[in-house]
Amino acid sequence: MADLFRLATQFLHVFAGVLWIGGGFYTLLVQLPALLAAPPAARGPVTAQLAPRQIFYILRVAELTIVTGVLNLFASGRAQQLTDPLGSRWSIVLGLGILLAIGLYVLVRATVVPWTLRMLTLGPKAAAGDAAAAAEAGQIIERIRMIGRVQLAMGTLIILAMITARLS
């Protein structure tokens, strides 16, 4: 039964992590450029439907990744190794991966979520010709792009840390 729990938590952790980090790559490299290439009048209705679902999805898979990662530590019997965070390569890179994952989650929650919700209120105003709303929306889009690049870099480092820990 313990092996089944360990296998299930490992699977869920890796699967959720792929969905989380992969979702970030897809959003920044495919979805956002396609959305911005659409005529402004078409963006509003799509964004109004897409943004709330995407926020919900990204936050839930991030939370599932973090929770199953903690459960996986205990299921593997290696949690006690983190009591000496500099004691082995495994504890160093795993600790780094954990800090990056939690940091990324907090970063997205603190920046991308409120900016995206703000875009939902600015979009209709900008589409109606409000120059100030359009200018603010443009600034927010650039901030989201910048944070997206940071998210991709952090996600890549998290994956590298997890692979290194697994091979340690």
N, C-alpha and C positions, 0 to 999 in steps of 0.2 A: 504493500500500500504506500509506503514511503517513496519507493521508486516511481510509482505512478504520479504521486503529488509532485515530485521533483521534475518529472518529464512534462507534466501539464504546466507547471509554472515556468519552466524553461521555454516551452513552446509559446505560451502566451506572451512572455516577456519579449522574445525575439520577434514574434509576429506583430505585436503592438509597436515595437520599436521601428520595424520596417514601415509600418503604416504612418507613424509619426514623422520620422525623418524623410521618408519618401514623399509624404504629403507636402512637406515643406518645399522639397525640390520641385515637385509638380506645380505647386502654386506659383513659385517664383519664376520658373523657367518656361512654363507652358500657359497656365491659366491667366496670370496677371498680364503678360504681353498680349495675349489674345483679347482679353477684355478691353485693354487700352487701345487696341487697334479698331475696335468696334466704334461706330458712330456714337457720340455722346448720348443721343436720345435713346439708344438701345441699351446702353450700359446700366442705366438706372433700374429698370425692371429686373434685369438679370442679377445685378448686384444685390438688390433687395431680397431676392430668393436665395442666392448663393451664400452670401456673407454669414447670416446667422447659422446656417447648416454647417458651413466650414468651421466657424469658430467652435461650435459644439463638438464637431468631429475631432478637430485637432486637440482640444483640451481633454476630451475623454481618452483618446489613445495615448496622449502624454501621461495622463494620470494612471492609466492601466500599465503602461511601461514602467513607471516608477514604482508602483505598488507591487507588481509581479517581480521586479528586480529585487526589492527588499525581501519578498517571500522566497525568492530563489536563493538569496544568501543563506537563509536559515535551512531551506530544503537541501542545500548542498553541504551543509555542515561547516561552512567556511566563514560564517559571520564573525566568529571569535578572532579571526586573523586581522580584522579591521581595528581591533583594540590597539594594535601597533601599526599605525598608518604608514610608517616608513620602514617596516620590518621586512618587506619583500617587494619584488617588482609587482606581484599580483595586487597587493594591498595599495601600492602607490597608484597604479593605473586604474584600478577599480574605484578607489577613492576619488581620483580625478574625474573619471567618467560619471560617477554619482553627482559630484558637485556641478559638472557641466550640464547634466540632465536637469537637475533642479534649477540651476541658473537659467537655462533656456526656457523652462516652463514659466518661471517667474517673469522673465523678460517678455515673453509673448503675452502673458496675462496683463502685465503692466503697461505695455505699449501698443501692440498690434490690436488687441481686443478693443480698447477704448477708441483708438484711431479708426478702426473699421466701423464701429458704431457711429462715430462722428460723421464718417463718410455717408452713412445711410441718411443722415439728416441734411447733409450738404448737397448730395446728388440731385434731388428734385429742384432745389434752389438754383444750383448751377445750370441745370438743364433749362430752367425758365429764364436764364439770362442774367442772373445775379453775379456780377463780376467779382465781388468780394468772396462769395461762396466758391466760385470757380478757382480763384487764386488760392484760397485756403485748402481746397480739395487737392490742388496740384502739389502743395507743400506736404500734405499728409501722404499722398502717393509716393513722393520721394522719400519720406521718412520710412514708410512701410518697405520700400525697396531696399533701403540701407539696412534696416533691421533684418530683412529677408536674407541679405548677404551674410550678415553676422550669424543668423540662424543656420545657414548652410555650412558655414565654417565650423560652428560649434557642433552641429550634427555629425559632420565628418570626423571631428576630433573624438566625439563620443563613440562612434563606431570603431575608430582606431583603438581607443582605450579598451573597449569591450573585447575586441579581437586579441589584443595584446594580453589582457587578463586571462582570456580563455586559453591562450597558448603558454601561460606562465605556470 
